[in-house]
Amino acid sequence: MQKNEGKIDRAVRVVLGLVLLYVGAAQVVTTGMATYIIALLGLILLVTGATGYCALYSILKLDTLNDKVG
């Protein structure tokens, strides 16, 4: 896996991932399935931000690491 996320992109993902994990864990949204979906999205954002690799970016041929598209 080659990194394809820039520093700002990674920082935003980590912060947003932590916020979503907190919202899911604190059950701010009290409708059962929505809580799990929010927590899962937070986990995905946290992992992709920590690793610097996003599979969706690879599929779409995006790269914020080098600020190039396509």
PDB file of N, CA, C and O in Angstrom:
ATOM      1  N   MET A   1       0.825  -1.181   0.000  1.00  0.00           N
ATOM      2  CA  MET A   1       0.000   0.000   0.000  1.00  0.00           C
ATOM      3  C   MET A   1       0.872   1.249   0.000  1.00  0.00           C
ATOM      4  O   MET A   1       1.676   1.473   0.905  1.00  0.00           O
ATOM      5  N   GLN A   2       0.694   2.028  -1.012  1.00  0.00           N
ATOM      6  CA  GLN A   2       1.417   3.284  -1.101  1.00  0.00           C
ATOM      7  C   GLN A   2       0.535   4.386  -0.537  1.00  0.00           C
ATOM      8  O   GLN A   2      -0.655   4.449  -0.844  1.00  0.00           O
ATOM      9  N   LYS A   3       1.109   5.253   0.285  1.00  0.00           N
ATOM     10  CA  LYS A   3       0.336   6.338   0.892  1.00  0.00           C
ATOM     11  C   LYS A   3      -0.223   7.250  -0.190  1.00  0.00           C
ATOM     12  O   LYS A   3       0.442   7.549  -1.182  1.00  0.00           O
ATOM     13  N   ASN A   4      -1.466   7.687   0.025  1.00  0.00           N
ATOM     14  CA  ASN A   4      -2.094   8.587  -0.938  1.00  0.00           C
ATOM     15  C   ASN A   4      -2.868   9.722  -0.260  1.00  0.00           C
ATOM     16  O   ASN A   4      -3.737  10.345  -0.871  1.00  0.00           O
ATOM     17  N   GLU A   5      -2.540   9.981   1.007  1.00  0.00           N
ATOM     18  CA  GLU A   5      -3.191  11.062   1.750  1.00  0.00           C
ATOM     19  C   GLU A   5      -2.145  12.054   2.246  1.00  0.00           C
ATOM     20  O   GLU A   5      -1.103  11.667   2.777  1.00  0.00           O
ATOM     21  N   GLY A   6      -2.438  13.330   2.066  1.00  0.00           N
ATOM     22  CA  GLY A   6      -1.557  14.379   2.546  1.00  0.00           C
ATOM     23  C   GLY A   6      -1.734  14.627   4.043  1.00  0.00           C
ATOM     24  O   GLY A   6      -2.615  14.047   4.677  1.00  0.00           O
ATOM     25  N   LYS A   7      -0.894  15.489   4.598  1.00  0.00           N
ATOM     26  CA  LYS A   7      -0.914  15.765   6.039  1.00  0.00           C
ATOM     27  C   LYS A   7      -2.232  16.350   6.506  1.00  0.00           C
ATOM     28  O   LYS A   7      -2.770  15.923   7.527  1.00  0.00           O
ATOM     29  N   ILE A   8      -2.757  17.318   5.777  1.00  0.00           N
ATOM     30  CA  ILE A   8      -4.015  17.948   6.180  1.00  0.00           C
ATOM     31  C   ILE A   8      -5.160  16.947   6.083  1.00  0.00           C
ATOM     32  O   ILE A   8      -6.000  16.871   6.980  1.00  0.00           O
ATOM     33  N   ASP A   9      -5.192  16.195   5.017  1.00  0.00           N
ATOM     34  CA  ASP A   9      -6.214  15.171   4.825  1.00  0.00           C
ATOM     35  C   ASP A   9      -6.183  14.162   5.976  1.00  0.00           C
ATOM     36  O   ASP A   9      -7.227  13.793   6.514  1.00  0.00           O
ATOM     37  N   ARG A  10      -4.995  13.727   6.344  1.00  0.00           N
ATOM     38  CA  ARG A  10      -4.852  12.755   7.431  1.00  0.00           C
ATOM     39  C   ARG A  10      -5.296  13.355   8.763  1.00  0.00           C
ATOM     40  O   ARG A  10      -5.974  12.691   9.547  1.00  0.00           O
ATOM     41  N   ALA A  11      -4.919  14.599   9.021  1.00  0.00           N
ATOM     42  CA  ALA A  11      -5.285  15.240  10.283  1.00  0.00           C
ATOM     43  C   ALA A  11      -6.804  15.386  10.399  1.00  0.00           C
ATOM     44  O   ALA A  11      -7.377  15.128  11.458  1.00  0.00           O
ATOM     45  N   VAL A  12      -7.442  15.796   9.320  1.00  0.00           N
ATOM     46  CA  VAL A  12      -8.895  15.954   9.326  1.00  0.00           C
ATOM     47  C   VAL A  12      -9.567  14.609   9.563  1.00  0.00           C
ATOM     48  O   VAL A  12     -10.532  14.523  10.322  1.00  0.00           O
ATOM     49  N   ARG A  13      -9.063  13.557   8.919  1.00  0.00           N
ATOM     50  CA  ARG A  13      -9.635  12.218   9.095  1.00  0.00           C
ATOM     51  C   ARG A  13      -9.502  11.740  10.539  1.00  0.00           C
ATOM     52  O   ARG A  13     -10.442  11.170  11.094  1.00  0.00           O
ATOM     53  N   VAL A  14      -8.345  11.966  11.146  1.00  0.00           N
ATOM     54  CA  VAL A  14      -8.140  11.508  12.525  1.00  0.00           C
ATOM     55  C   VAL A  14      -9.063  12.253  13.476  1.00  0.00           C
ATOM     56  O   VAL A  14      -9.703  11.638  14.329  1.00  0.00           O
ATOM     57  N   VAL A  15      -9.136  13.562  13.337  1.00  0.00           N
ATOM     58  CA  VAL A  15      -9.995  14.351  14.226  1.00  0.00           C
ATOM     59  C   VAL A  15     -11.462  13.969  14.034  1.00  0.00           C
ATOM     60  O   VAL A  15     -12.173  13.727  15.009  1.00  0.00           O
ATOM     61  N   LEU A  16     -11.911  13.916  12.794  1.00  0.00           N
ATOM     62  CA  LEU A  16     -13.298  13.551  12.526  1.00  0.00           C
ATOM     63  C   LEU A  16     -13.590  12.115  12.974  1.00  0.00           C
ATOM     64  O   LEU A  16     -14.677  11.828  13.477  1.00  0.00           O
ATOM     65  N   GLY A  17     -12.626  11.222  12.791  1.00  0.00           N
ATOM     66  CA  GLY A  17     -12.788   9.846  13.242  1.00  0.00           C
ATOM     67  C   GLY A  17     -12.949   9.757  14.748  1.00  0.00           C
ATOM     68  O   GLY A  17     -13.795   9.012  15.242  1.00  0.00           O
ATOM     69  N   LEU A  18     -12.145  10.509  15.477  1.00  0.00           N
ATOM     70  CA  LEU A  18     -12.266  10.517  16.938  1.00  0.00           C
ATOM     71  C   LEU A  18     -13.608  11.086  17.388  1.00  0.00           C
ATOM     72  O   LEU A  18     -14.223  10.577  18.325  1.00  0.00           O
ATOM     73  N   VAL A  19     -14.056  12.139  16.718  1.00  0.00           N
ATOM     74  CA  VAL A  19     -15.350  12.735  17.062  1.00  0.00           C
ATOM     75  C   VAL A  19     -16.474  11.728  16.815  1.00  0.00           C
ATOM     76  O   VAL A  19     -17.346  11.552  17.665  1.00  0.00           O
ATOM     77  N   LEU A  20     -16.456  11.077  15.668  1.00  0.00           N
ATOM     78  CA  LEU A  20     -17.506  10.105  15.355  1.00  0.00           C
ATOM     79  C   LEU A  20     -17.463   8.901  16.287  1.00  0.00           C
ATOM     80  O   LEU A  20     -18.509   8.374  16.666  1.00  0.00           O
ATOM     81  N   LEU A  21     -16.270   8.463  16.658  1.00  0.00           N
ATOM     82  CA  LEU A  21     -16.173   7.361  17.618  1.00  0.00           C
ATOM     83  C   LEU A  21     -16.748   7.765  18.965  1.00  0.00           C
ATOM     84  O   LEU A  21     -17.430   6.974  19.617  1.00  0.00           O
ATOM     85  N   TYR A  22     -16.475   8.990  19.381  1.00  0.00           N
ATOM     86  CA  TYR A  22     -17.035   9.468  20.641  1.00  0.00           C
ATOM     87  C   TYR A  22     -18.561   9.528  20.568  1.00  0.00           C
ATOM     88  O   TYR A  22     -19.255   9.101  21.491  1.00  0.00           O
ATOM     89  N   VAL A  23     -19.068  10.061  19.467  1.00  0.00           N
ATOM     90  CA  VAL A  23     -20.526  10.159  19.302  1.00  0.00           C
ATOM     91  C   VAL A  23     -21.150   8.766  19.335  1.00  0.00           C
ATOM     92  O   VAL A  23     -22.207   8.572  19.936  1.00  0.00           O
ATOM     93  N   GLY A  24     -20.505   7.805  18.697  1.00  0.00           N
ATOM     94  CA  GLY A  24     -21.016   6.443  18.710  1.00  0.00           C
ATOM     95  C   GLY A  24     -20.924   5.793  20.077  1.00  0.00           C
ATOM     96  O   GLY A  24     -21.857   5.121  20.516  1.00  0.00           O
ATOM     97  N   ALA A  25     -19.795   5.992  20.752  1.00  0.00           N
ATOM     98  CA  ALA A  25     -19.596   5.366  22.064  1.00  0.00           C
ATOM     99  C   ALA A  25     -20.476   6.004  23.138  1.00  0.00           C
ATOM    100  O   ALA A  25     -20.968   5.315  24.032  1.00  0.00           O
ATOM    101  N   ALA A  26     -20.671   7.306  23.048  1.00  0.00           N
ATOM    102  CA  ALA A  26     -21.495   7.997  24.040  1.00  0.00           C
ATOM    103  C   ALA A  26     -22.981   7.863  23.732  1.00  0.00           C
ATOM    104  O   ALA A  26     -23.824   8.331  24.496  1.00  0.00           O
ATOM    105  N   GLN A  27     -23.293   7.231  22.623  1.00  0.00           N
ATOM    106  CA  GLN A  27     -24.666   7.019  22.170  1.00  0.00           C
ATOM    107  C   GLN A  27     -25.456   8.326  22.135  1.00  0.00           C
ATOM    108  O   GLN A  27     -26.581   8.413  22.625  1.00  0.00           O
ATOM    109  N   VAL A  28     -24.831   9.332  21.542  1.00  0.00           N
ATOM    110  CA  VAL A  28     -25.492  10.620  21.370  1.00  0.00           C
ATOM    111  C   VAL A  28     -26.704  10.439  20.451  1.00  0.00           C
ATOM    112  O   VAL A  28     -27.767  11.016  20.678  1.00  0.00           O
ATOM    113  N   VAL A  29     -26.517   9.628  19.416  1.00  0.00           N
ATOM    114  CA  VAL A  29     -27.630   9.262  18.542  1.00  0.00           C
ATOM    115  C   VAL A  29     -28.213   7.992  19.135  1.00  0.00           C
ATOM    116  O   VAL A  29     -27.540   6.962  19.166  1.00  0.00           O
ATOM    117  N   THR A  30     -29.420   8.045  19.594  1.00  0.00           N
ATOM    118  CA  THR A  30     -29.975   6.927  20.359  1.00  0.00           C
ATOM    119  C   THR A  30     -30.695   5.883  19.513  1.00  0.00           C
ATOM    120  O   THR A  30     -31.204   4.903  20.055  1.00  0.00           O
ATOM    121  N   THR A  31     -30.746   6.073  18.204  1.00  0.00           N
ATOM    122  CA  THR A  31     -31.365   5.045  17.371  1.00  0.00           C
ATOM    123  C   THR A  31     -30.335   3.970  17.093  1.00  0.00           C
ATOM    124  O   THR A  31     -29.338   4.232  16.420  1.00  0.00           O
ATOM    125  N   GLY A  32     -30.551   2.782  17.591  1.00  0.00           N
ATOM    126  CA  GLY A  32     -29.623   1.665  17.607  1.00  0.00           C
ATOM    127  C   GLY A  32     -28.654   1.530  16.450  1.00  0.00           C
ATOM    128  O   GLY A  32     -27.445   1.648  16.650  1.00  0.00           O
ATOM    129  N   MET A  33     -29.145   1.287  15.253  1.00  0.00           N
ATOM    130  CA  MET A  33     -28.259   1.002  14.125  1.00  0.00           C
ATOM    131  C   MET A  33     -27.438   2.222  13.725  1.00  0.00           C
ATOM    132  O   MET A  33     -26.288   2.072  13.312  1.00  0.00           O
ATOM    133  N   ALA A  34     -27.991   3.411  13.836  1.00  0.00           N
ATOM    134  CA  ALA A  34     -27.264   4.628  13.482  1.00  0.00           C
ATOM    135  C   ALA A  34     -26.025   4.803  14.353  1.00  0.00           C
ATOM    136  O   ALA A  34     -24.999   5.290  13.880  1.00  0.00           O
ATOM    137  N   THR A  35     -26.115   4.409  15.616  1.00  0.00           N
ATOM    138  CA  THR A  35     -24.977   4.507  16.523  1.00  0.00           C
ATOM    139  C   THR A  35     -23.819   3.656  16.024  1.00  0.00           C
ATOM    140  O   THR A  35     -22.669   4.094  16.040  1.00  0.00           O
ATOM    141  N   TYR A  36     -24.119   2.446  15.584  1.00  0.00           N
ATOM    142  CA  TYR A  36     -23.074   1.542  15.093  1.00  0.00           C
ATOM    143  C   TYR A  36     -22.490   2.026  13.773  1.00  0.00           C
ATOM    144  O   TYR A  36     -21.286   1.900  13.545  1.00  0.00           O
ATOM    145  N   ILE A  37     -23.317   2.569  12.915  1.00  0.00           N
ATOM    146  CA  ILE A  37     -22.834   3.076  11.634  1.00  0.00           C
ATOM    147  C   ILE A  37     -21.914   4.276  11.846  1.00  0.00           C
ATOM    148  O   ILE A  37     -20.870   4.379  11.202  1.00  0.00           O
ATOM    149  N   ILE A  38     -22.291   5.168  12.734  1.00  0.00           N
ATOM    150  CA  ILE A  38     -21.461   6.341  13.035  1.00  0.00           C
ATOM    151  C   ILE A  38     -20.123   5.909  13.625  1.00  0.00           C
ATOM    152  O   ILE A  38     -19.078   6.437  13.244  1.00  0.00           O
ATOM    153  N   ALA A  39     -20.148   4.957  14.549  1.00  0.00           N
ATOM    154  CA  ALA A  39     -18.910   4.468  15.149  1.00  0.00           C
ATOM    155  C   ALA A  39     -18.042   3.774  14.107  1.00  0.00           C
ATOM    156  O   ALA A  39     -16.821   3.935  14.129  1.00  0.00           O
ATOM    157  N   LEU A  40     -18.631   3.014  13.206  1.00  0.00           N
ATOM    158  CA  LEU A  40     -17.869   2.335  12.158  1.00  0.00           C
ATOM    159  C   LEU A  40     -17.228   3.339  11.216  1.00  0.00           C
ATOM    160  O   LEU A  40     -16.065   3.181  10.846  1.00  0.00           O
ATOM    161  N   LEU A  41     -17.964   4.365  10.824  1.00  0.00           N
ATOM    162  CA  LEU A  41     -17.385   5.411   9.980  1.00  0.00           C
ATOM    163  C   LEU A  41     -16.229   6.116  10.686  1.00  0.00           C
ATOM    164  O   LEU A  41     -15.214   6.429  10.064  1.00  0.00           O
ATOM    165  N   GLY A  42     -16.385   6.363  11.978  1.00  0.00           N
ATOM    166  CA  GLY A  42     -15.308   6.968  12.755  1.00  0.00           C
ATOM    167  C   GLY A  42     -14.076   6.093  12.788  1.00  0.00           C
ATOM    168  O   GLY A  42     -12.955   6.586  12.671  1.00  0.00           O
ATOM    169  N   LEU A  43     -14.279   4.797  12.947  1.00  0.00           N
ATOM    170  CA  LEU A  43     -13.151   3.854  12.968  1.00  0.00           C
ATOM    171  C   LEU A  43     -12.449   3.813  11.614  1.00  0.00           C
ATOM    172  O   LEU A  43     -11.220   3.800  11.546  1.00  0.00           O
ATOM    173  N   ILE A  44     -13.224   3.794  10.550  1.00  0.00           N
ATOM    174  CA  ILE A  44     -12.635   3.780   9.203  1.00  0.00           C
ATOM    175  C   ILE A  44     -11.817   5.045   8.969  1.00  0.00           C
ATOM    176  O   ILE A  44     -10.697   4.973   8.462  1.00  0.00           O
ATOM    177  N   LEU A  45     -12.365   6.197   9.331  1.00  0.00           N
ATOM    178  CA  LEU A  45     -11.627   7.453   9.160  1.00  0.00           C
ATOM    179  C   LEU A  45     -10.357   7.467  10.004  1.00  0.00           C
ATOM    180  O   LEU A  45      -9.313   7.937   9.551  1.00  0.00           O
ATOM    181  N   LEU A  46     -10.443   6.961  11.211  1.00  0.00           N
ATOM    182  CA  LEU A  46      -9.275   6.936  12.093  1.00  0.00           C
ATOM    183  C   LEU A  46      -8.179   6.037  11.529  1.00  0.00           C
ATOM    184  O   LEU A  46      -7.004   6.406  11.543  1.00  0.00           O
ATOM    185  N   VAL A  47      -8.548   4.881  11.041  1.00  0.00           N
ATOM    186  CA  VAL A  47      -7.559   3.941  10.489  1.00  0.00           C
ATOM    187  C   VAL A  47      -6.937   4.492   9.210  1.00  0.00           C
ATOM    188  O   VAL A  47      -5.721   4.427   9.034  1.00  0.00           O
ATOM    189  N   THR A  48      -7.762   5.033   8.317  1.00  0.00           N
ATOM    190  CA  THR A  48      -7.196   5.571   7.081  1.00  0.00           C
ATOM    191  C   THR A  48      -6.327   6.794   7.351  1.00  0.00           C
ATOM    192  O   THR A  48      -5.319   7.002   6.675  1.00  0.00           O
ATOM    193  N   GLY A  49      -6.708   7.595   8.325  1.00  0.00           N
ATOM    194  CA  GLY A  49      -5.878   8.741   8.684  1.00  0.00           C
ATOM    195  C   GLY A  49      -4.561   8.324   9.315  1.00  0.00           C
ATOM    196  O   GLY A  49      -3.529   8.950   9.072  1.00  0.00           O
ATOM    197  N   ALA A  50      -4.588   7.280  10.117  1.00  0.00           N
ATOM    198  CA  ALA A  50      -3.373   6.810  10.774  1.00  0.00           C
ATOM    199  C   ALA A  50      -2.413   6.131   9.790  1.00  0.00           C
ATOM    200  O   ALA A  50      -1.196   6.263   9.918  1.00  0.00           O
ATOM    201  N   THR A  51      -2.960   5.409   8.816  1.00  0.00           N
ATOM    202  CA  THR A  51      -2.103   4.695   7.868  1.00  0.00           C
ATOM    203  C   THR A  51      -1.684   5.553   6.682  1.00  0.00           C
ATOM    204  O   THR A  51      -0.649   5.299   6.066  1.00  0.00           O
ATOM    205  N   GLY A  52      -2.486   6.573   6.358  1.00  0.00           N
ATOM    206  CA  GLY A  52      -2.163   7.418   5.213  1.00  0.00           C
ATOM    207  C   GLY A  52      -2.597   6.823   3.897  1.00  0.00           C
ATOM    208  O   GLY A  52      -2.206   7.319   2.840  1.00  0.00           O
ATOM    209  N   TYR A  53      -3.400   5.766   3.929  1.00  0.00           N
ATOM    210  CA  TYR A  53      -3.858   5.098   2.712  1.00  0.00           C
ATOM    211  C   TYR A  53      -5.372   4.995   2.715  1.00  0.00           C
ATOM    212  O   TYR A  53      -5.976   4.592   3.710  1.00  0.00           O
ATOM    213  N   CYS A  54      -5.979   5.361   1.600  1.00  0.00           N
ATOM    214  CA  CYS A  54      -7.430   5.251   1.434  1.00  0.00           C
ATOM    215  C   CYS A  54      -7.695   4.434   0.172  1.00  0.00           C
ATOM    216  O   CYS A  54      -7.283   4.823  -0.921  1.00  0.00           O
ATOM    217  N   ALA A  55      -8.381   3.305   0.324  1.00  0.00           N
ATOM    218  CA  ALA A  55      -8.678   2.443  -0.816  1.00  0.00           C
ATOM    219  C   ALA A  55      -9.578   3.148  -1.828  1.00  0.00           C
ATOM    220  O   ALA A  55      -9.417   2.974  -3.036  1.00  0.00           O
ATOM    221  N   LEU A  56     -10.522   3.942  -1.334  1.00  0.00           N
ATOM    222  CA  LEU A  56     -11.403   4.673  -2.245  1.00  0.00           C
ATOM    223  C   LEU A  56     -10.610   5.666  -3.095  1.00  0.00           C
ATOM    224  O   LEU A  56     -10.910   5.845  -4.276  1.00  0.00           O
ATOM    225  N   TYR A  57      -9.616   6.303  -2.517  1.00  0.00           N
ATOM    226  CA  TYR A  57      -8.756   7.201  -3.286  1.00  0.00           C
ATOM    227  C   TYR A  57      -8.035   6.434  -4.388  1.00  0.00           C
ATOM    228  O   TYR A  57      -7.877   6.945  -5.496  1.00  0.00           O
ATOM    229  N   SER A  58      -7.597   5.218  -4.095  1.00  0.00           N
ATOM    230  CA  SER A  58      -6.918   4.405  -5.109  1.00  0.00           C
ATOM    231  C   SER A  58      -7.852   4.077  -6.257  1.00  0.00           C
ATOM    232  O   SER A  58      -7.457   4.148  -7.421  1.00  0.00           O
ATOM    233  N   ILE A  59      -9.084   3.718  -5.940  1.00  0.00           N
ATOM    234  CA  ILE A  59     -10.062   3.384  -6.975  1.00  0.00           C
ATOM    235  C   ILE A  59     -10.351   4.604  -7.850  1.00  0.00           C
ATOM    236  O   ILE A  59     -10.449   4.495  -9.072  1.00  0.00           O
ATOM    237  N   LEU A  60     -10.484   5.762  -7.209  1.00  0.00           N
ATOM    238  CA  LEU A  60     -10.799   6.998  -7.936  1.00  0.00           C
ATOM    239  C   LEU A  60      -9.558   7.704  -8.486  1.00  0.00           C
ATOM    240  O   LEU A  60      -9.661   8.751  -9.125  1.00  0.00           O
ATOM    241  N   LYS A  61      -8.384   7.117  -8.229  1.00  0.00           N
ATOM    242  CA  LYS A  61      -7.096   7.664  -8.675  1.00  0.00           C
ATOM    243  C   LYS A  61      -6.860   9.079  -8.149  1.00  0.00           C
ATOM    244  O   LYS A  61      -6.412   9.966  -8.876  1.00  0.00           O
ATOM    245  N   LEU A  62      -7.176   9.267  -6.853  1.00  0.00           N
ATOM    246  CA  LEU A  62      -6.927  10.525  -6.176  1.00  0.00           C
ATOM    247  C   LEU A  62      -5.670  10.399  -5.341  1.00  0.00           C
ATOM    248  O   LEU A  62      -5.333   9.309  -4.880  1.00  0.00           O
ATOM    249  N   ASP A  63      -4.980  11.499  -5.145  1.00  0.00           N
ATOM    250  CA  ASP A  63      -3.755  11.489  -4.345  1.00  0.00           C
ATOM    251  C   ASP A  63      -3.565  12.872  -3.742  1.00  0.00           C
ATOM    252  O   ASP A  63      -3.138  13.800  -4.429  1.00  0.00           O
ATOM    253  N   THR A  64      -3.886  13.013  -2.441  1.00  0.00           N
ATOM    254  CA  THR A  64      -3.681  14.307  -1.810  1.00  0.00           C
ATOM    255  C   THR A  64      -2.270  14.440  -1.243  1.00  0.00           C
ATOM    256  O   THR A  64      -1.885  15.514  -0.781  1.00  0.00           O
ATOM    257  N   LEU A  65      -1.511  13.368  -1.277  1.00  0.00           N
ATOM    258  CA  LEU A  65      -0.135  13.413  -0.794  1.00  0.00           C
ATOM    259  C   LEU A  65       0.721  14.288  -1.699  1.00  0.00           C
ATOM    260  O   LEU A  65       1.524  15.092  -1.226  1.00  0.00           O
ATOM    261  N   ASN A  66       0.542  14.124  -2.982  1.00  0.00           N
ATOM    262  CA  ASN A  66       1.332  14.881  -3.950  1.00  0.00           C
ATOM    263  C   ASN A  66       0.513  15.960  -4.657  1.00  0.00           C
ATOM    264  O   ASN A  66       0.977  16.582  -5.612  1.00  0.00           O
ATOM    265  N   ASP A  67      -0.720  16.172  -4.171  1.00  0.00           N
ATOM    266  CA  ASP A  67      -1.613  17.168  -4.748  1.00  0.00           C
ATOM    267  C   ASP A  67      -1.814  16.984  -6.252  1.00  0.00           C
ATOM    268  O   ASP A  67      -1.809  17.954  -7.009  1.00  0.00           O
ATOM    269  N   LYS A  68      -1.988  15.739  -6.674  1.00  0.00           N
ATOM    270  CA  LYS A  68      -2.271  15.483  -8.081  1.00  0.00           C
ATOM    271  C   LYS A  68      -3.555  14.669  -8.173  1.00  0.00           C
ATOM    272  O   LYS A  68      -3.882  13.902  -7.267  1.00  0.00           O
ATOM    273  N   VAL A  69      -4.260  14.839  -9.249  1.00  0.00           N
ATOM    274  CA  VAL A  69      -5.501  14.108  -9.472  1.00  0.00           C
ATOM    275  C   VAL A  69      -5.368  13.383 -10.810  1.00  0.00           C
ATOM    276  O   VAL A  69      -4.934  13.969 -11.802  1.00  0.00           O
ATOM    277  N   GLY A  70      -5.744  12.105 -10.828  1.00  0.00           N
ATOM    278  CA  GLY A  70      -5.732  11.335 -12.083  1.00  0.00           C
ATOM    279  C   GLY A  70      -4.406  10.814 -12.325  1.00  0.00           C
ATOM    280  O   GLY A  70      -4.182  10.138 -13.329  1.00  0.00           O
TER     281      GLY A  70
END
